[in-house]
Amino acid sequence: MSHRGGTGAARVEAQAKLNLFLRVGARDPGGYHQLETLFQRIALADGVTVRTGLAGRSLDCAGANTGPVEQNLAWRAANAFATAAGWPDGFAIEIHKRIPVGGGLGGGSADAAAVLRVLNALAPRPLDDTSLAVIAFGLGADVPYLLTEHALALGSGRGDRLVALHPLPARDVLLVVPSFGVSSTDAFAWHAALQRETAPAARAPRLLPSPLSWFVVGELAENDLESAVFAKHPELAELRSALERSGARIARMTGSGSTLFGVYDAEGIAQSEITTNIDLDRIPAKLVETETVERVAGGGLL
């Protein structure tokens, strides 16, 4: 995707992410928790189209209610880019939502990162990588990773310090998406309250072997937010247990939830075992089959 005329349009598949592990550390002087996480892209993606050279600015989102336009991360990303680059004056963003909203899959962040990638590709004077990363960092902890072309990466700090890792072989994934979301603000507040009660010992950073394997990732898989979120929503713990019983090699909550994911061996997902182990009548949730990816989806001019 390369175009330098200043006017044009392009479309990108904005892929969701999983946190194969997520460790939450102490707050930094700015009040943000220090994170250590293993990011993994998955095939599930929103379709994001950006058009430039227009009069006015607009955003149209189909497939889900993402709230007020002014709060939409893709909208904020486009405006931040326009301020930094002095271009474009007008744009139109169209998003076809497939990634569940508020599920910890980074859908809004993926859309924002896709907008930044498209605008930079279309811009007559593109921003350098550092300037683009600064915009991404100001939008949220997942946006810097989702701006990159890394399928697998170790993130630290607030999620902005990234180390690209050699991709793992693609594996089938089942997402269990409950009928409710969990805000990251709530999840971190619950976690902080639980930490004050338990006063856990400090932990050293992960030392990952190279190359990484799914077996090793399975041994390392954890999410520090699960205990606090599960205490508020015990049905999520039941759903995770059901994924384990269905044969998932890794079964965790991604991000701050509420989505649970299972990673399965290469032979795929046994649907009968899943429906047997997950009582969707008692705990309403949607099942979404996808897979991890070894390469990040590109984009194309329209």
C-alpha positions as CSV (number, residue, x, y, z in Angstrom):
1,M,0.0,0.0,0.0
2,S,1.9,3.0,-1.2
3,H,0.5,6.3,-2.6
4,R,1.8,9.8,-2.2
5,G,-0.7,12.0,-4.1
6,G,-2.5,13.2,-1.0
7,T,-5.9,12.2,-2.4
8,G,-7.1,8.7,-2.5
9,A,-8.6,5.8,-0.6
10,A,-7.4,2.5,0.8
11,R,-8.8,-0.4,2.8
12,V,-7.1,-2.4,5.6
13,E,-8.1,-5.5,7.5
14,A,-7.7,-4.4,11.1
15,Q,-6.9,-7.6,13.0
16,A,-7.7,-8.3,16.6
17,K,-5.1,-9.4,19.2
18,L,-4.9,-11.8,22.0
19,N,-2.8,-11.4,25.2
20,L,-1.2,-14.9,25.5
21,F,0.0,-13.7,28.8
22,L,-0.6,-10.5,30.7
23,R,1.3,-9.5,33.9
24,V,0.4,-6.3,35.7
25,G,3.0,-4.5,37.7
26,A,3.2,-1.4,39.9
27,R,2.0,2.0,38.8
28,D,4.5,4.4,37.3
29,P,4.7,8.1,38.3
30,G,2.0,8.9,35.8
31,G,-0.4,6.5,37.5
32,Y,-0.4,3.9,34.8
33,H,0.3,0.2,35.6
34,Q,3.4,-1.2,34.1
35,L,2.6,-4.2,31.9
36,E,4.3,-7.2,30.5
37,T,2.4,-9.0,27.8
38,L,2.8,-11.4,24.8
39,F,0.7,-10.0,22.0
40,Q,-0.6,-12.3,19.2
41,R,-2.5,-11.2,16.1
42,I,-5.5,-13.3,15.0
43,A,-7.4,-13.5,11.7
44,L,-10.6,-11.9,13.1
45,A,-10.6,-8.3,11.7
46,D,-12.6,-5.2,11.1
47,G,-12.7,-3.8,7.6
48,V,-11.4,-0.2,7.7
49,T,-11.7,2.1,4.6
50,V,-10.3,5.6,4.6
51,R,-10.9,8.2,1.9
52,T,-9.1,11.5,1.7
53,G,-9.4,14.7,-0.5
54,L,-12.9,15.3,0.7
55,A,-14.8,18.3,2.1
56,G,-15.4,17.7,5.8
57,R,-14.7,14.8,8.1
58,S,-16.9,11.8,8.8
59,L,-17.0,8.3,10.4
60,D,-19.5,5.6,9.6
61,C,-19.4,2.4,11.7
62,A,-21.5,-0.6,10.7
63,G,-22.0,-3.9,12.6
64,A,-21.9,-2.6,16.2
65,N,-22.7,0.4,18.4
66,T,-19.3,1.9,19.2
67,G,-20.7,5.0,21.0
68,P,-20.2,8.7,20.2
69,V,-18.1,9.5,17.2
70,E,-15.9,11.9,19.2
71,Q,-14.9,9.0,21.5
72,N,-14.1,6.6,18.7
73,L,-10.4,5.7,18.6
74,A,-10.3,5.6,14.8
75,W,-11.8,9.1,14.7
76,R,-9.4,10.4,17.3
77,A,-6.5,8.8,15.4
78,A,-7.4,10.5,12.2
79,N,-7.7,13.9,13.8
80,A,-4.4,13.4,15.7
81,F,-2.7,12.5,12.4
82,A,-4.2,15.5,10.6
83,T,-2.9,17.8,13.4
84,A,0.6,16.3,13.3
85,A,0.9,16.1,9.5
86,G,-1.1,19.2,8.6
87,W,-3.0,16.9,6.3
88,P,-5.7,15.8,5.3
89,D,-8.3,18.6,5.7
90,G,-11.1,16.2,5.0
91,F,-11.5,12.5,5.3
92,A,-14.2,9.7,5.5
93,I,-13.7,6.6,7.6
94,E,-15.9,3.5,7.1
95,I,-15.6,0.7,9.6
96,H,-17.2,-2.7,9.2
97,K,-17.1,-4.1,12.8
98,R,-16.5,-7.8,13.2
99,I,-14.4,-7.7,16.4
100,P,-16.6,-7.7,19.5
101,V,-16.8,-4.3,21.2
102,G,-15.4,-4.1,24.8
103,G,-14.2,-7.7,24.8
104,G,-10.4,-7.2,25.4
105,L,-9.6,-8.1,21.7
106,G,-8.3,-4.6,20.9
107,G,-10.9,-3.9,18.2
108,G,-11.0,-0.1,18.7
109,S,-7.3,0.0,18.9
110,A,-6.9,-2.0,15.7
111,D,-9.2,0.4,13.9
112,A,-7.2,3.4,15.1
113,A,-3.9,1.7,14.1
114,A,-5.4,0.9,10.7
115,V,-6.4,4.5,10.1
116,L,-2.9,5.7,11.0
117,R,-1.3,3.2,8.6
118,V,-3.6,4.2,5.7
119,L,-3.3,7.9,6.2
120,N,0.5,7.7,6.4
121,A,0.5,5.6,3.2
122,L,-1.7,8.2,1.4
123,A,0.0,11.3,2.8
124,P,2.1,13.5,0.5
125,R,4.5,14.0,3.3
126,P,4.3,10.9,5.6
127,L,5.2,11.1,9.2
128,D,8.3,9.3,10.4
129,D,8.0,6.1,12.5
130,T,8.7,8.0,15.8
131,S,6.0,10.6,15.2
132,L,3.5,7.9,14.2
133,A,4.4,5.9,17.4
134,V,3.8,9.0,19.6
135,I,0.3,9.4,18.2
136,A,-0.4,5.7,18.7
137,F,0.9,5.8,22.3
138,G,-1.4,8.7,23.1
139,L,-4.5,6.7,21.9
140,G,-4.1,3.6,24.1
141,A,-1.8,0.7,25.3
142,D,-2.7,-1.7,22.4
143,V,-2.4,0.8,19.6
144,P,1.5,0.9,19.3
145,Y,1.6,-2.9,18.9
146,L,-1.4,-3.0,16.4
147,L,0.4,-0.3,14.4
148,T,3.3,-2.6,13.7
149,E,3.6,-5.5,11.3
150,H,4.6,-7.9,14.1
151,A,2.3,-10.9,14.4
152,L,3.9,-11.8,17.7
153,A,5.6,-9.4,20.1
154,L,6.6,-8.9,23.7
155,G,5.2,-5.7,25.1
156,S,6.3,-3.9,28.3
157,G,6.0,-0.5,29.9
158,R,2.5,0.7,29.0
159,G,2.5,-1.7,26.1
160,D,4.6,0.7,24.0
161,R,8.0,-1.0,24.4
162,L,7.9,-3.8,21.9
163,V,10.2,-6.6,20.9
164,A,9.2,-8.5,17.7
165,L,9.4,-12.3,18.0
166,H,9.6,-15.0,15.4
167,P,5.9,-15.9,14.6
168,L,4.5,-19.1,16.0
169,P,2.8,-21.6,13.7
170,A,-0.9,-20.8,13.1
171,R,-3.3,-22.4,15.5
172,D,-7.1,-22.6,15.6
173,V,-8.7,-20.3,18.2
174,L,-12.1,-20.3,19.8
175,L,-13.4,-17.0,21.2
176,V,-16.1,-17.1,23.8
177,V,-17.7,-13.7,23.8
178,P,-20.1,-13.1,26.7
179,S,-23.2,-10.9,26.3
180,F,-21.5,-8.2,28.4
181,G,-18.2,-6.3,28.2
182,V,-15.7,-5.3,30.9
183,S,-14.2,-1.9,30.8
184,S,-10.4,-1.8,31.2
185,T,-10.8,1.0,33.8
186,D,-13.0,-1.3,36.0
187,A,-10.7,-4.3,35.5
188,F,-7.6,-2.4,36.6
189,A,-9.4,-0.8,39.5
190,W,-10.6,-4.2,40.7
191,H,-7.1,-5.6,40.3
192,A,-5.6,-2.7,42.3
193,A,-8.1,-3.3,45.1
194,L,-7.3,-7.0,45.2
195,Q,-3.6,-6.2,45.2
196,R,-4.0,-4.0,48.3
197,E,-5.6,-6.9,50.1
198,T,-3.1,-9.6,49.1
199,A,0.2,-7.6,48.8
200,P,1.8,-10.0,46.3
201,A,5.6,-10.2,46.0
202,A,7.4,-8.4,43.2
203,R,8.3,-10.6,40.2
204,A,11.2,-10.5,37.8
205,P,10.5,-9.9,34.1
206,R,9.9,-12.9,31.9
207,L,12.9,-14.4,30.2
208,L,11.6,-16.0,27.0
209,P,13.5,-18.7,25.2
210,S,14.3,-18.3,21.5
211,P,12.7,-19.6,19.4
212,L,9.4,-19.6,21.3
213,S,7.1,-22.6,21.0
214,W,3.4,-23.1,21.7
215,F,4.4,-25.6,24.4
216,V,6.4,-22.9,26.2
217,V,3.6,-20.3,25.7
218,G,1.2,-22.7,27.3
219,E,3.4,-23.0,30.3
220,L,3.7,-19.2,30.6
221,A,0.1,-18.4,29.9
222,E,-1.5,-16.3,32.7
223,N,-3.5,-13.1,33.0
224,D,-3.2,-11.1,36.3
225,L,-6.5,-9.4,35.7
226,E,-8.5,-12.7,35.8
227,S,-8.7,-13.1,39.5
228,A,-10.3,-9.7,40.0
229,V,-12.5,-9.8,37.0
230,F,-13.7,-13.4,37.8
231,A,-14.5,-12.3,41.3
232,K,-17.0,-9.8,39.9
233,H,-18.1,-12.1,37.1
234,P,-17.8,-15.8,38.2
235,E,-19.5,-17.0,35.1
236,L,-16.3,-16.1,33.2
237,A,-14.3,-18.6,35.3
238,E,-16.9,-21.2,34.3
239,L,-16.5,-20.4,30.6
240,R,-12.7,-20.7,30.9
241,S,-13.0,-24.1,32.6
242,A,-15.3,-25.2,29.8
243,L,-12.7,-24.2,27.2
244,E,-10.1,-26.3,29.1
245,R,-12.4,-29.3,29.2
246,S,-13.0,-28.9,25.4
247,G,-9.3,-29.6,24.8
248,A,-7.9,-26.1,24.5
249,R,-4.1,-26.1,25.2
250,I,-4.3,-22.5,26.4
251,A,-7.5,-21.1,27.9
252,R,-7.4,-17.6,29.2
253,M,-9.2,-14.2,29.3
254,T,-7.7,-11.8,26.8
255,G,-6.8,-8.3,28.0
256,S,-9.2,-6.9,30.6
257,G,-12.0,-9.2,29.3
258,S,-14.7,-10.2,29.0
259,T,-13.7,-12.4,26.0
260,L,-12.2,-15.8,26.8
261,F,-10.1,-17.7,24.2
262,G,-8.9,-21.2,23.6
263,V,-5.9,-22.1,21.5
264,Y,-6.1,-25.6,20.0
265,D,-3.7,-28.0,18.5
266,A,-3.2,-28.1,14.7
267,E,-6.0,-30.7,14.2
268,G,-8.6,-28.0,15.0
269,I,-11.5,-27.4,17.2
270,A,-14.0,-30.2,18.1
271,Q,-17.3,-28.4,17.9
272,S,-19.2,-31.2,19.7
273,E,-16.9,-31.1,22.7
274,I,-17.3,-27.3,22.9
275,T,-21.1,-27.2,22.8
276,T,-21.1,-30.1,25.4
277,N,-18.9,-28.2,27.8
278,I,-20.3,-24.6,27.4
279,D,-23.9,-24.1,28.5
280,L,-24.8,-21.1,26.4
281,D,-28.4,-21.2,27.6
282,R,-27.3,-20.5,31.2
283,I,-24.5,-18.2,30.4
284,P,-25.3,-16.3,27.2
285,A,-22.2,-16.0,25.0
286,K,-21.3,-16.1,21.3
287,L,-18.7,-18.6,19.9
288,V,-16.4,-17.2,17.2
289,E,-13.9,-19.5,15.4
290,T,-10.7,-17.9,14.2
291,E,-7.0,-18.6,14.2
292,T,-3.7,-17.0,15.1
293,V,-1.7,-15.6,12.1
294,E,1.9,-15.7,11.2
295,R,1.7,-12.5,9.1
296,V,-0.2,-9.2,9.7
297,A,-2.8,-8.4,7.0
298,G,-1.8,-5.7,4.6
299,G,-4.0,-3.2,2.7
300,G,-4.7,-1.9,-0.7
301,L,-5.6,1.2,-2.6
302,L,-9.1,1.6,-3.9
